[in-house]
Amino acid sequence: MRATTCLANSFTRASHVSTNRHYASGDKRPAYSVAGMLATEEEAAAEGEAYDEVRKPRLARPVAFAVFFSIGSYFGAAYLTQRLDAATNEAYKRRFSFLSNDKAVKEAVEADACRKTLEQLRRRNAPTTVRVAYQRFQEWWIRKRDEERATLVLIGMNAVPFLAWRVPLPAVQGFMYRHFMHSPLSGRSYTLLTSVFSHKSFAHFAFNMIAFYSFGPPAFHYLSDQRYMYPWKTEDNRLMNWYSTYHHIAFFMTAGVIASVVPHCVRVTAARRFQQQLLSQTTGRVASAATSWTAIGQSLRLIPSLGASGAIYSTLFLCAYAYPQMSVSLILLPFIPIKIGYGVAGIAALDAAGIIRGWQMFDHWAHLTGAAVGVWAFYQGSWVWFQVQQATEGGRLKGGSEYGR
């Protein structure tokens, strides 16, 4: 499985879109051709790095990590949202009850908090440049909707590992290879998450982030709207669902982890079956050498993977179901708009063909898993979020009325 540049599948009317998760080779000094493919003469040395730390591949531990992380991220998001909602509702009752628009209330509350922070900075004799920079950032940030905030935060979380890959220090590169690429043979489960935010090449990072910037906000906007199907209310009958940024971030990370663990399970299952076949056909030292996990990893080319495409696919397919009238264009034919439903159907068919025919350029299992998460979010996402809010007293103030529909 060779590292390649990411070819964009589609783009919105304004932006090109890429949603491909890479398989990455482990060479610390990869040589890329113009097409972005790892040079042939470097492949053997590059793949060798992937098997420096080989452990017996596991299924139960990565699956448990994915399950508990997904649950924990949603409960953590509900808890943080509860605190924001409660504080905003309290400020609304004390100072901003004359405002009837939810967005206006949030902006007023946040602007008030900004003024208090600026006053604290002034009392501490902070430099004027610091105060001006903070004020301008807050003025820009306050005007952003929750779905835009979540998208920008997640792009920033992807940018940090990408910049780390650019540091030409052996210690940093080794750290990134160990902790920000997921290999079924590494024995590490947390890389199911860290690899989602990891992009090694500029093309991979740029195309994926453009795709996410295109489809993330509308997908998150749909999740925000659906929250009001199950609204929490206070004693004065105000809706408590003021904020949804944490919900969006939890959804993205959950989609990414699930889109990582399914390919992991597929590849580990295939490797175990391959080992059993070898054991039944060989004996003695030959069997011991041929059936070692290092040998199997090299035979099946179980090279580490990285990228956010699974999570991005979830937003893409959620958009397709939520906004079927949206138009997209193929990158090779930008002047011909097509319905998003036809576009995602073609993408899904291409990934299905990749699985059937054994194509190894992209992680097709991750793509289709992310797509399935997006479809699930369309039908059940808001109901699951409501259940989490119920379990954590999500946003309801003490003494408040029961939730209503």
C-alpha distance (Angstrom), angle and dihedral (degrees) to the residues before:
residue distance angle dihedral
M1 . . .
R2 3.76 . .
A3 3.77 128.8 .
T4 3.75 110.2 -112.7
T5 3.72 137.6 171.8
C6 3.73 114.4 -93.1
L7 3.80 115.1 -104.2
A8 3.75 111.1 -148.3
N9 3.75 113.7 -117.1
S10 3.76 98.0 -161.7
F11 3.76 143.2 -28.1
T12 3.73 139.0 -146.7
R13 3.75 121.9 -111.3
A14 3.77 90.9 -83.7
S15 3.82 104.4 28.5
H16 3.77 142.9 43.0
V17 3.79 115.1 -119.3
S18 3.78 133.0 -144.6
T19 3.78 125.3 178.5
N20 3.78 107.5 168.8
R21 3.78 127.4 130.6
H22 3.79 112.0 -148.7
Y23 3.72 131.4 -134.3
A24 3.77 103.0 -141.7
S25 3.75 131.1 -157.6
G26 3.76 119.2 -135.6
D27 3.80 103.8 -124.0
K28 3.78 110.8 133.4
R29 3.81 90.7 -147.3
P30 3.81 104.9 36.0
A31 3.78 118.7 -171.7
Y32 3.79 112.3 -145.2
S33 3.75 125.6 -162.8
V34 3.79 123.2 -142.4
A35 3.80 89.3 -90.8
G36 3.80 89.7 53.9
M37 3.80 96.1 -113.5
L38 3.77 120.0 135.7
A39 3.77 109.1 -102.7
T40 3.81 111.8 -100.8
E41 3.80 95.0 -126.5
E42 3.79 90.1 55.7
E43 3.81 98.2 50.0
A44 3.80 98.5 87.4
A45 3.80 93.8 50.9
A46 3.79 91.5 41.7
E47 3.78 94.6 52.7
G48 3.77 91.2 46.7
E49 3.80 90.1 66.4
A50 3.80 90.2 58.8
Y51 3.80 91.6 64.3
D52 3.80 99.7 47.2
E53 3.81 90.0 102.7
V54 3.78 109.2 35.5
R55 3.79 124.0 172.8
K56 3.75 132.3 168.5
P57 3.80 106.2 -81.2
R58 3.78 114.6 -114.7
L59 3.76 135.1 -156.5
A60 3.80 107.2 -174.9
R61 3.80 97.4 54.3
P62 3.84 97.5 50.0
V63 3.80 91.4 44.1
A64 3.81 90.6 49.6
F65 3.80 90.0 49.0
A66 3.81 91.3 51.1
V67 3.80 92.9 48.1
F68 3.80 96.9 45.8
F69 3.80 93.7 41.7
S70 3.80 92.0 50.8
I71 3.79 92.2 49.3
G72 3.79 92.4 43.2
S73 3.79 94.1 49.1
Y74 3.80 91.7 52.8
F75 3.79 93.6 46.7
G76 3.80 90.8 45.9
A77 3.79 90.5 50.1
A78 3.80 91.0 49.3
Y79 3.81 91.1 50.7
L80 3.81 93.9 49.7
T81 3.80 90.9 44.6
Q82 3.80 89.7 51.2
R83 3.79 91.1 56.0
L84 3.80 92.8 48.7
D85 3.78 92.4 45.5
A86 3.80 93.3 49.4
A87 3.81 93.4 48.0
T88 3.79 92.1 47.3
N89 3.77 93.1 47.8
E90 3.80 90.9 50.0
A91 3.80 91.2 51.0
Y92 3.80 89.4 47.0
K93 3.80 92.4 54.9
R94 3.80 94.1 45.1
R95 3.80 102.3 42.3
F96 3.79 116.0 -2.6
S97 3.79 106.8 44.3
F98 3.80 89.7 119.4
L99 3.81 89.2 69.4
S100 3.78 114.8 88.2
N101 3.81 100.6 -177.1
D102 3.80 116.0 84.9
K103 3.79 93.3 -145.7
A104 3.80 91.1 51.1
V105 3.82 90.4 50.9
K106 3.80 92.5 51.4
E107 3.79 92.4 47.4
A108 3.80 91.5 48.8
V109 3.81 92.6 49.3
E110 3.80 92.9 47.5
A111 3.80 92.8 45.4
D112 3.80 88.9 52.2
A113 3.82 90.4 51.6
C114 3.80 89.2 48.9
R115 3.80 91.6 53.6
K116 3.81 90.7 51.4
T117 3.79 91.5 50.4
L118 3.80 91.7 49.0
E119 3.78 89.5 51.3
Q120 3.81 90.2 52.4
L121 3.80 90.6 49.7
R122 3.80 90.1 50.6
R123 3.80 92.1 51.0
R124 3.80 89.8 51.0
N125 3.81 90.2 51.4
A126 3.78 93.9 -117.7
P127 3.83 113.4 -179.8
T128 3.76 115.1 -89.1
T129 3.79 91.2 -122.1
V130 3.81 89.9 58.1
R131 3.78 92.8 50.4
V132 3.79 93.5 46.2
A133 3.81 91.8 47.8
Y134 3.80 91.2 49.4
Q135 3.80 92.4 48.0
R136 3.80 93.6 49.4
F137 3.79 92.1 47.3
Q138 3.80 91.4 50.3
E139 3.81 92.1 47.9
W140 3.79 88.7 53.5
W141 3.82 94.5 42.3
I142 3.81 96.4 47.2
R143 3.80 90.7 58.8
K144 3.81 91.8 56.4
R145 3.78 119.6 97.9
D146 3.78 120.1 -127.4
E147 3.79 93.6 -102.8
E148 3.81 90.6 52.4
R149 3.79 91.7 48.1
A150 3.79 92.6 50.8
T151 3.80 90.9 48.9
L152 3.81 93.3 50.0
V153 3.81 92.7 46.1
L154 3.79 91.7 51.0
I155 3.81 92.2 47.2
G156 3.80 87.3 52.8
M157 3.81 90.3 50.3
N158 3.80 88.2 53.4
A159 3.79 92.4 46.6
V160 3.81 95.2 58.4
P161 3.84 96.3 62.6
F162 3.81 90.0 40.7
L163 3.81 90.0 56.5
A164 3.80 89.8 45.7
W165 3.82 89.1 56.9
R166 3.81 87.3 57.8
V167 3.83 92.9 60.6
P168 3.83 105.6 103.1
L169 3.80 96.1 -148.9
P170 3.83 119.8 118.8
A171 3.80 92.2 -138.0
V172 3.81 92.5 53.0
Q173 3.79 93.2 44.2
G174 3.80 91.3 49.4
F175 3.80 90.1 49.8
M176 3.78 91.7 51.4
Y177 3.81 92.9 48.1
R178 3.79 91.9 50.8
H179 3.78 100.2 40.8
F180 3.83 108.1 24.8
M181 3.80 102.3 44.8
H182 3.78 122.3 66.5
S183 3.78 118.9 -134.8
P184 3.82 122.8 175.6
L185 3.82 87.6 -141.8
S186 3.81 97.5 52.4
G187 3.80 97.4 78.9
R188 3.81 89.9 -135.1
S189 3.78 118.1 126.7
Y190 3.80 99.4 179.3
T191 3.81 90.0 67.8
L192 3.80 86.2 73.3
L193 3.81 83.2 76.7
T194 3.80 104.1 31.0
S195 3.80 92.9 50.0
V196 3.82 88.9 58.8
F197 3.82 89.3 67.2
S198 3.79 94.7 42.1
H199 3.81 124.5 100.9
K200 3.78 118.9 166.7
S201 3.80 102.9 -174.6
F202 3.78 125.7 54.2
A203 3.81 92.6 -128.4
H204 3.80 92.1 53.6
F205 3.80 92.2 48.1
A206 3.80 96.1 42.9
F207 3.79 97.5 47.2
N208 3.81 93.9 44.5
M209 3.79 93.3 48.4
I210 3.81 92.3 46.9
A211 3.78 88.0 51.3
F212 3.78 91.8 48.7
Y213 3.80 92.6 46.4
S214 3.80 87.5 53.4
F215 3.81 99.9 47.0
G216 3.80 103.7 21.2
P217 3.84 99.1 74.8
P218 3.83 96.8 47.8
A219 3.81 91.4 44.7
F220 3.79 91.7 49.4
H221 3.80 90.5 44.7
Y222 3.79 88.7 58.3
L223 3.81 90.0 51.5
S224 3.80 89.2 49.9
D225 3.79 92.6 51.7
Q226 3.79 92.7 47.5
R227 3.79 91.5 55.3
Y228 3.80 87.9 75.2
M229 3.78 90.6 64.3
Y230 3.82 84.8 77.0
P231 3.82 105.2 28.7
W232 3.77 124.7 -179.0
K233 3.79 113.7 -140.6
T234 3.79 135.6 -161.1
E235 3.76 129.3 -140.1
D236 3.82 90.0 -86.0
N237 3.80 90.0 52.0
R238 3.83 94.5 -109.7
L239 3.79 116.1 149.4
M240 3.78 111.9 -111.8
N241 3.79 97.8 -154.1
W242 3.78 94.8 99.0
Y243 3.80 96.8 138.7
S244 3.79 135.6 36.4
T245 3.82 105.1 166.4
Y246 3.80 94.5 105.8
H247 3.80 90.8 47.9
H248 3.81 90.2 54.8
I249 3.80 93.3 48.9
A250 3.81 91.3 48.5
F251 3.79 90.6 50.4
F252 3.81 92.6 51.4
M253 3.80 93.9 48.5
T254 3.80 92.7 45.0
A255 3.80 91.4 50.3
G256 3.79 90.2 49.0
V257 3.80 94.6 50.1
I258 3.80 93.2 46.6
A259 3.81 89.9 47.7
S260 3.81 87.8 53.4
V261 3.79 99.6 45.5
V262 3.81 96.6 51.0
P263 3.84 94.1 58.1
H264 3.80 87.6 44.0
C265 3.79 90.9 56.4
V266 3.80 92.4 45.3
R267 3.80 93.1 51.2
V268 3.81 95.0 43.6
T269 3.80 91.6 49.0
A270 3.80 90.1 50.5
A271 3.81 91.1 48.2
R272 3.80 92.5 50.9
R273 3.79 91.9 49.9
F274 3.78 90.0 48.6
Q275 3.79 90.4 51.6
Q276 3.80 91.4 51.1
Q277 3.79 90.8 50.9
L278 3.80 90.9 51.8
L279 3.79 92.0 48.0
S280 3.78 90.8 53.4
Q281 3.79 91.6 51.0
T282 3.81 102.9 41.5
T283 3.80 137.8 45.2
G284 3.79 140.4 -166.3
R285 3.77 122.9 4.9
V286 3.77 92.1 -14.6
A287 3.80 90.0 58.4
S288 3.80 92.0 46.7
A289 3.80 92.8 52.4
A290 3.77 96.8 40.1
T291 3.78 95.4 46.9
S292 3.80 98.1 46.6
W293 3.77 112.5 118.9
T294 3.79 90.4 -119.8
A295 3.81 90.6 57.4
I296 3.80 92.4 43.6
G297 3.79 91.6 48.5
Q298 3.79 90.4 52.9
S299 3.81 93.0 44.2
L300 3.81 93.5 50.5
R301 3.81 92.8 33.2
L302 3.80 94.2 -127.2
I303 3.77 92.3 -175.7
P304 3.84 120.8 170.2
S305 3.80 119.4 -93.7
L306 3.79 133.7 -151.8
G307 3.79 140.9 173.3
A308 3.79 142.9 90.6
S309 3.79 97.9 -105.7
G310 3.81 95.2 113.8
A311 3.79 91.4 56.0
I312 3.81 91.2 43.2
Y313 3.79 90.8 51.0
S314 3.80 87.9 56.7
T315 3.82 90.7 58.0
L316 3.80 91.5 43.6
F317 3.80 94.5 53.4
L318 3.79 92.3 40.8
C319 3.81 87.4 56.2
A320 3.80 90.7 48.7
Y321 3.79 91.8 55.3
A322 3.80 96.9 38.0
Y323 3.81 97.2 43.8
P324 3.82 107.5 26.5
Q325 3.83 91.1 166.7
M326 3.81 92.1 62.3
S327 3.79 113.8 115.8
V328 3.80 126.9 -142.3
S329 3.79 133.9 177.5
L330 3.76 132.7 -140.3
I331 3.78 111.8 -112.4
L332 3.80 91.3 -124.6
L333 3.82 91.8 49.0
P334 3.82 104.8 34.7
F335 3.79 92.8 159.0
I336 3.83 93.7 62.5
P337 3.84 112.4 73.4
I338 3.79 117.8 -158.3
K339 3.78 133.4 -175.6
I340 3.78 112.2 -87.7
G341 3.81 90.2 -124.8
Y342 3.79 91.4 62.8
G343 3.79 90.5 45.5
V344 3.79 96.4 53.2
A345 3.80 90.9 42.4
G346 3.80 88.6 57.3
I347 3.79 92.1 46.8
A348 3.80 91.9 49.4
A349 3.81 90.9 48.3
L350 3.80 90.4 51.0
D351 3.81 91.8 51.4
A352 3.79 91.4 46.2
A353 3.79 89.2 52.0
G354 3.80 88.9 49.5
I355 3.80 90.8 55.8
I356 3.79 94.1 45.7
R357 3.80 94.7 46.7
G358 3.78 95.2 39.1
W359 3.80 98.2 -118.1
Q360 3.78 110.2 176.7
M361 3.78 104.0 -170.3
F362 3.82 94.2 95.8
D363 3.79 136.0 17.8
H364 3.80 97.5 -102.2
W365 3.81 92.8 175.0
A366 3.81 89.9 58.1
H367 3.79 91.0 49.9
L368 3.80 95.0 51.2
T369 3.80 92.2 42.9
G370 3.80 90.6 53.5
A371 3.80 89.0 48.2
A372 3.80 90.2 52.8
V373 3.82 90.7 51.1
G374 3.81 89.3 53.1
V375 3.79 92.0 51.3
W376 3.80 90.0 47.3
A377 3.82 90.0 51.2
F378 3.79 90.2 54.2
Y379 3.80 92.8 55.6
Q380 3.81 104.3 29.3
G381 3.80 109.1 9.7
S382 3.79 97.9 98.1
W383 3.81 92.5 44.9
V384 3.82 91.7 52.6
W385 3.80 91.3 48.7
F386 3.79 89.9 51.5
Q387 3.80 90.9 51.1
V388 3.81 89.8 52.2
Q389 3.79 90.0 49.1
Q390 3.78 89.3 51.8
A391 3.79 92.3 50.6
T392 3.80 92.5 50.2
E393 3.81 97.8 38.0
G394 3.79 82.4 -108.9
G395 3.77 107.0 -146.8
R396 3.79 98.3 -31.1
L397 3.79 112.9 134.9
K398 3.78 120.7 -136.4
G399 3.76 109.0 -86.5
G400 3.78 92.0 16.9
S401 3.77 123.5 137.4
E402 3.78 123.9 -96.4
Y403 3.77 118.8 -86.4
G404 3.76 116.9 -86.1
R405 3.75 137.0 -160.8
